Every structure is written in C-alpha cells, then in structure tokens.
Amino acid sequence: MKQTVMEKEALQAPEVIARQFKENQGILLDICRFLDKNPPSYVVTIGRGSSDHACTFAKYLFETKLGLPTVSAAPSVLTLYGSELKLNGALVIGISQSGKSPDICDVMRGAKKSGATTIAIVNDVNSPLAKTAQFILPMLAGEEHAVAATKSYIASLSLLIQLVALYAKNKRLIKKASLLPERLAAAIDMDWSAALPILAPVKHTLVLGRGFGFPTAQEAALKFKETCVLHAEAFSGAEVLHGPFALIRKDHPYLMFTQGDNALEGMLHLAQRIKQLGGEIIVAASPDNIANNYFHDVSSLKLLLPPSLHPICDPLMTIQAFYLMIARLAVERGYNPDAPDNLQKITETV
C-alpha cells in the first residue's frame, strides 16, 4: 500500500520532539522564571479542532501537577457577543498549528490587554497569533501538508508536558519526557493492522478514555470522522455510563485507550460492562497492563503500545500508533486521508 502524506508526517513526530528538546529549552526556562515571579491564579486555553484536544490535555496537566484551575475559552463570547473577559492574573495559552484563525487571535489579544500572561504554541512563529502573544513556544513540526493534523498535535502535547514539568520542578516527569522521542519511535513499530478488518465496515463507534487518555480519545474520534467518514464520538470512561451507554450494541466494536494510572481500574470495569452487553472492546494498552491481567479476558483485540514511559506521556504513544492505523483505514474504506472532502488545511473562524 502506497504511503500517504498523513503517514509520512506522523512518522516525523519523534524527530520533531527531539528537535524541541534541543531548541526550546531556553524559552521554556524563560517562561518558567517569569511565572515564578508572576504566578498565575488560573489558566485559560484557546484552541479549535485538534488544538482544542491539546487544550483538554493541558487542563489535566495544570490541574493535577500545579493545582491551577484550567478552563477552555469560548471565542464566540468575544467575537459574536462582544464580551470582554477579565483575565488579569491568568495564564492564557493559545494553541494553533497555523496561528491564523481570527477568533483565536482576538481572544489572545483581549487576554493580553486585560493583563494576562500569554503564550502561543504555534508551528508558524510568524503567524498573527505568535505576534500577539507575550511568549512563543514553537512546535518545530515543519510544514504539515495533510489536512489531518498529526505531528503538530503530538508536538503540542509534548510542549505542554515540558512546560508543566519544568514549572512544577517535577524531576521525574522531566526525565521521562526527555525519553519521548525514542518511545514515540517504538510506537511507530507497533502493529495495529488487526484492527483494520474490524473497523473497515463500521458506520459508527465510540472512543473511550479517562484522565490523560480522554483528550487522545477526542483526537481519535475526530480523525475517524475527518479521514474515514466514520461517525465516532469520544467519551470519558465515567461520562459514557450516563446517557451514551444506551448506544452500546451487541457485536459492535468500541475503541478504548488506557494508561497505567488511577483511571485504569475504572476503564477495566467499563470494559467488563460493555462485554456483558455483548459489545466488543478494542483496547490499546502497554505490555505491563496486559501482563497484569488487565483486559486479558474482556477485550476482543489488544493493540499493544510500547512499555509504559509515564502515564502522562503514554497517550502520545497511543495517538502516534493510532495515526498510522487510521490513515491506512481511510484508504481501505476508499478515502484519501490527505485531502478529506469539504475540508481545508487552514480553517479561519471568526
């Protein structure tokens, strides 16, 4: 099968992250020194699409490692309704591959005017968003040609991990994050092809994750829709037990992402409940979780990940392996993942 542009770009992620560690340490330390002198009382994130999923990841990072309440901005509050947010004392982080969406820039501009500390995580350091922010954190992903974001999304998550680890002075997370390039390379070697015949005929599915795995589930669900024209919805392993659980059907596959932290036990119980209803679980898990008998008897298919690096880092391995699988699934379903119908690479909303 001919390799798609989406696959080629996803394969570049380990090199991108290695470049980040070489080139971004100075600006990351500058930001941390500034935040030490000007500690924020809360965090506001701004993003759309895959970048908004990175914002969800940021919420888990800032709240669990720094105790900073983190909320996602709704740009329409400013652009459609003309409200001015009182963001003095906030750390505002805008995430955008292109940095060109007017509404994201407007919120960032308003945040800076109100006295917030502003950071732009962007691939284009000359973009309007970058020029608006106080600090620029370059993704360093290089140009991304496929409409579906891959390496830029992983680059966003990596930068967020590095920023929070350094600011929290979390030596263990700093050390583990430094191993991301080699572990991402290992994720590339994971063979998820067994999922293709199961998912190829599917019209709809759920992608389930919890904690740090939930943003990855959101990103995967978007890619199902974007590249495969397969209707997928992401749910927290807790939230799905409410109304969405009525969607579970016998002999229907559901994708579950896991990481080895406090969310693991709940995800196992969820898998057991789905199996009792006759649903089929496709679970992505590291070898240690499989070896410890997690999901051994409840999953129809186990998609192996590399050995766990750190629960916060492991979702990057999951999405790395997923990107390669979903690009091939799109082709098998008769679609071009590089240029999905009705979509363009840069979406500018107002």
PyMOL commands that set and color helices and strands:
alter all, ss='L'
color gray80, all
select helices_A, chain A and resi 5-10+13-23+25-37+50-65+76-79+102-113+128-132+151-167+171-177+180-188+193-199+211-228+239-241+243-247+264-276+287-291+314-332
alter helices_A, ss='H'
color red, helices_A
select strands_A, chain A and resi 42-46+70-72+90-96+117-122+135-138+204-209+231-236+253-257+280-285+301-304
alter strands_A, ss='S'
color yellow, strands_A
deselect
rebuild
show_as cartoon
